[in-house]
Amino acid sequence: MKKIVLLSVLALAMVLAACSNQQTEKAVQLPEVQPTEEPVVEPTTVVPALPDQLVNTSWAWNSFSGPEGQEIVVDPLNYRLTFNDSSDVGVLADCNSAFAAFNFADNGLSVEIGPMTRVACLPESRSDVFLNYLSSAASYFFDGGNFFIELMADGGVMGFVPADSVQLSAQPGPIDGRLFEDDWQWVTFQTPVEKITIEDPENYQLTFQKEGLLEIVADCNNAHATYHGDDSSMSIVVGVMTLASCAPDSLSEDFINHLDYAAKYFFEGGDLFIDLLADGGTMQFTPYEEREVVEGDYDAPYYTVVKGDTLYSIGVRFGVEWENIALANGIQGTLIYVGQTLLIPEPGVVVTPAPNQGSAERIAFAAGSITDTRQGIINQGVPKSYVLWAQAGQMMTVSTTSSGEPLVVSIAGPNGDLLPITGTNSQIDNAVQIVLPESGDYIVTVRATTLPESPQLAFTIQFTIQ
């Protein structure tokens, strides 16, 4: 009996101990405390402030300088940017308006065009071009109180002026007549850091004509250009030019590049000065003195063009209107090149114009052919012209055979300027070639070197394009 009681006591003690252990374990098992999450702090976007010069100002687009030269915007007040205190900018793009976000950082700039109207402007409008340029903005700078936006990938520079200044000068004066009084030779170039004296100024000339045409002598090359402007501003667009390789120390390319960035002009002490865009420098020109006919080879009535010649200067030397020289030689434009032989008509004689493109005979090759041969007639000394279409980079060869008199072949490009050709010319049998600079219609003119004895001069001409 005692043994049973003892076993019962031990069993009860073990049960109580077990319960006590469970309670102890429960007591030390504290509830898990979830870590407190730190509040998420959104990064603060710092929007660079607008440059002080832009705030509360309306800017008018007045110029664009690109790979093909500089142009003046005809209606600057139709293309404006209006900056307020925020980065949202009002945009007027001719007949359309828009909002845009301008993001400035250091000198970097990006533009995002936002909501805008979608009105169809007139065909001559620059609305789409203006907006496309803005969308390509890469950087900006200020110069002389004006605002400039540089486009990505050297796409060009947009120039803006305060709109109030445009309104004050909305009626510009006429082109200064002193431009036409002389030929001009380049004598100095003043940059922001130095003044460069041109060693051979007579090799770099400008001849302005009242019709908006500009003849350029750039060392061993000649170029044809157009210009626009008023009594103080000027833009020059250089067109077709010869591509001769000048001496290593030549400034031919620099001269042409500087002219592409012309912005303003003025006269001082009888000299002409041309300021370049964005403080790029100032070109100084002095009047070019007329020269005697000693440079070129003159074997009456023919003159061989040498470096420094222009149609205008040749006309002055021989006392002949340059237009007559152009007509007598089938030149449609003003471009001539070194080594070219020109027929110099007698002073006072009005030359019969060469046929224009409208009266020229159209050449169309048969399918699969690269040549075409025609029979032609020069009647009463009037040149005969042909027009044919070709692609840039193709080689054009023109061969002629005369029935009795030497012939001269000339080739004009799509814009009417005479192109430099190589090969045999001014003979009874000719073969001239040229690699075509652009796609379009080319005009081939054939003329007699002298007035034929017979009223009609027959010839055969063959065109090859490959």
C-alpha angles and dihedrals in degrees: 000000000000088000091056092048091049092052090049091052092050092049092051091049091053092050092051091048091051091051090048091053092049091052091048092051090048090050094056095044098091117192116265113259113215112227114252111250114233112235113260109245112206112224112253113238109219110211109203111238120249114263109264092239091064102047118111092356132120113218124203122210105235106159146020124199113194142154091288096050140270126313133188117229107238097211106027094169089063090065113052143155118207115196121200128179092283129066091252109102129195113233126199111195103179106276093002133070131200146167120240136185113231113197114196124191119165101312093330120108136186126182127201115192111220133184114349143165119259104215118153105240126202117289092254093053120122093205097117093040091051093052093045091052092051091051089057095053115142107165143350142213141176127234129174093345092308129114123230131191119200116208127223122271093018088295093153144274126276114210122208131187129189107278091228091062091053091052091051092052100034091127105056121191124250125274110286108258092218088079089072099045096079146016107249129223123199112244108161142011117206115200125182089265107029147015116233121202114212109232097206105028093168088066092065114057142162126202114187119202125197093237090071093263124130127196115207130195109196104180106277093001135072125206139190118220143167126223136198132188149103136245093313113006126072138177123191125200112194113212132177116357139170115263104214119152107245126200116292092254093051120127093205096119094040090052093053093044092051092051090053088064098048112142110159139009138197141167128240127172092349093305128115120232125193118196116208127224120274094013090298093153142276126271117209122205131186127199111277112234117230114254132213119246096267103111103060129056106256116189104165123282092010128073125190114218117238134187111296097028124130128177089249095051092045090052091051092051094051096036092242129128108254089226089062091052090051092049093046090054100040092248111159101194128005105280117123129164139214112275095023116138114225128194107227109211120213116271114267094018114124108221121219107248119245114250113276126230092270092063096038120112112252116231118208120176121225115253110285094008128117097191138058128184125203137180113230139185129207104209119202090343094299110143120245120229135198131190125206136166122238140163130250113270096024121126115238119199121187120190125185135184119193127208092225118331131067114258133207121215122204130179124206125196129233091278094050099255119138113248128215112253133188133211134054116338141160091040137108087254114038136178118179130174139195137174104231115240098205144006117268145074117328124198118218115195126192121194137166118253090225134017103281118243090227119060088236127044116192124207142166121232129190126194122201125182121180 
